[in-house]
Amino acid sequence: MYLVPLSLARRLGPALKPLRALVAGGWLQEADTDCLLRLVHPALRLKRVFARVESRVWVADDMLALGLRTNGNAHGWRPGQHVRLYRELDGVRHGRSYSLTKAEPDGRIELAVRRQPGGRFSNGLLERLEVGSLVELDPAQGELTWPHEAGSVLLLAAGSGITPLLGLLRHALAQGFAAPVTLLHYVRQRRQRAFGEELQGLMARYPNFQVRWAISGEAPAAGELAGRFQAAHLAGRPVHSLLACGPHGFVASVDDWWRAEPRAGGLQVEAFTPPAPSVGGGEQVRLRFARSHRELPGNSAVNLLEQAEAHGLRPPHGCRQGICTACTCQLLAGGVRDLRTGGLTHGPGLPIRLCVSAPLGDVELDL
């Protein structure tokens, strides 16, 4: 039994302001204070975000929606952003990023976790994270926003790319967005149509909303589209604003289609997988890790996170997709290429994301 329920622990937040001031002034240690607060409720902390699992609902054969209640330190979170969730596996703390499909003012949030073949972390959540469990979350991040002034909105999702777009869609419709909205969700099999019943319910409730599915791994039924993304799927659909989320290849195809001709609307894209590795073997470079006092051979075609790990280093990381920023590191010398965009960054002193950065030549990292 806890001394207070989580609902009351959440309301204690303002009362902790003096303790936060003492910590900021160096009079108290945050870790020591948190240890005492845990005696009141295990989720109670000065600054860190903890959440209790309140529900588990399967929304597709391979996707579980987790309902959580945060401890009061989650400020300004909004649907469509992503958060990094931490759990301990075999004594080692791991983290992965998931999109917020809900973010309510009372601290209730929802994340959707998809089963991944061989995915130890996500599959562990699906199999062993029970109602009542506590998890830690990083502050929410993400740039996707709903285009409230658009004359029409087109949402394109592939696989679990549905999750941030669903969060934005739910909120926009509930707030009275009345312009036409179309969602196309690309999946391999019909059983992977996540949140299908809810989406059909939204379509029945809101006349301005339409949802269709595209099936690439089996024969489509009546009303469904066939195959992967192609321009023909958008024929006759007005597009004033487009949001797309999915694997890098899908997002790149959408981006190419959008830029193939002048368009007056706005485009927002988010990829949840890194670009495919370069076809060529790359050039040999030298990697210098300043804090580790090591200089090692490297390759200009491989991201720096994988290269560091191959040499026995263990940089912090999360999504491995350039989204969560957990692997951000300072570039001390040299330059890198962003594997998603091709953009170049030259040091010194600039932050880079190791998981999507490949060295242009010899580089030195604060690692």
C-alpha positions, 0 to 999 in steps of 0.5 A, a space after each residue: 500500500 502507498 501512503 497516498 494514491 497517484 491522483 493525490 501524489 499528482 496534486 502535490 506537485 505545487 507543494 514541492 516547489 520549495 524543495 525544487 528551489 533548495 535543490 536548485 540552490 545546492 542545499 539539497 540533492 535531487 536524488 536524496 529528495 526523490 528517495 524520500 518522496 518515493 516513500 509517499 508514492 513510488 511515482 512521486 519525484 521532483 522533476 523526473 516523469 514516472 507513470 503508472 500503467 492503467 490499461 492494456 488494449 490490443 488495437 491490432 494483432 501486432 499492436 498494443 495501446 498502453 494507457 498510463 497516468 503520469 506523476 504531474 511532471 509531464 508539462 505541455 505534452 501534446 498528441 503526435 509527439 513522442 516520448 522515450 520509455 525506460 525499462 530495466 532488462 536483465 539489470 541493464 536500463 534500456 529505452 525506446 521512443 513511442 508516439 503519444 496517441 493521447 495526452 490529456 490535461 489530467 496526466 493520462 496518456 496513451 502509447 501504442 507499442 508494435 510487436 517487432 520480430 526479434 525486438 527484445 524491448 518492445 516485445 518485453 513490454 507487450 508480454 510483461 508490462 502489466 497494469 499497475 507497473 511503473 515506467 519512467 519517461 523522458 520529456 515529450 519531443 516532436 515537431 508534427 503539428 496539426 495544420 488548423 488553417 488548412 482547407 483540407 488535410 491528407 494523412 498518410 501512414 505506413 505501419 506504426 506511422 499511424 500512431 502520431 497521426 492518430 493522436 493529432 487527428 483525435 485532438 483536431 476532430 474533438 476540437 471541431 476541425 471541420 475541413 475535409 480530412 482523409 487518412 490513408 493507412 498502408 499495411 501489409 495485412 488486414 489484421 494490422 489495421 491498428 485502431 480500425 474500429 475507432 477510425 471507422 467510428 470517427 468516420 461515422 461521427 464526423 462527416 468531414 473525415 474519411 479513412 481508407 486502407 491500402 493492403 500490400 501483402 494480400 488481396 485487397 477487399 472492396 473499398 481498399 487500395 492495393 500495394 504500397 504508396 503510389 501517386 494513383 492513390 491520391 488521384 482526385 483528392 484535394 491536398 492543402 496540407 499533407 502529413 506523412 509518417 512511416 519507414 524512411 522509404 515510405 516517407 521518402 516516396 511521399 516527399 518525392 511525390 510532393 516535390 515533383 510539382 509546385 504545391 501551395 500547401 504544407 508538408 510535414 513528414 516523420 520517419 521512424 526508421 533510418 535510411 537504408 545503408 549506402 550501397 558503396 563500401 565507403 571510405 576509410 576514416 579515423 575516428 577519435 573518441 576524446 573522452 575515451 582516449 581512443 583513435 580507431 578506424 572507421 567508415 564513411 558509409 556507416 553511422 557513428 553509433 554503430 561504429 562506436 558500438 563495434 569498437 566496444 563503446 556504449 554511447 547512450 541511445 534510444 530510437 536509432 532513428 534520429 528521433 529521440 535525441 538520446 544519442 546526441 553527441 558533440 562534434 569536436 572536429 571534422 564533419 558528418 553527413 545526415 543519412 536521412 537528408 544528406 545535410 552536412 555538419 562541420 564542427 567544432 562544438 556542434 551537436 549531432 545524432 550519432 545514429 543518423 550521422 556518418 563521418 565525411 572524413 576524420 572526425 573527433 567526438 566528445 565520447 
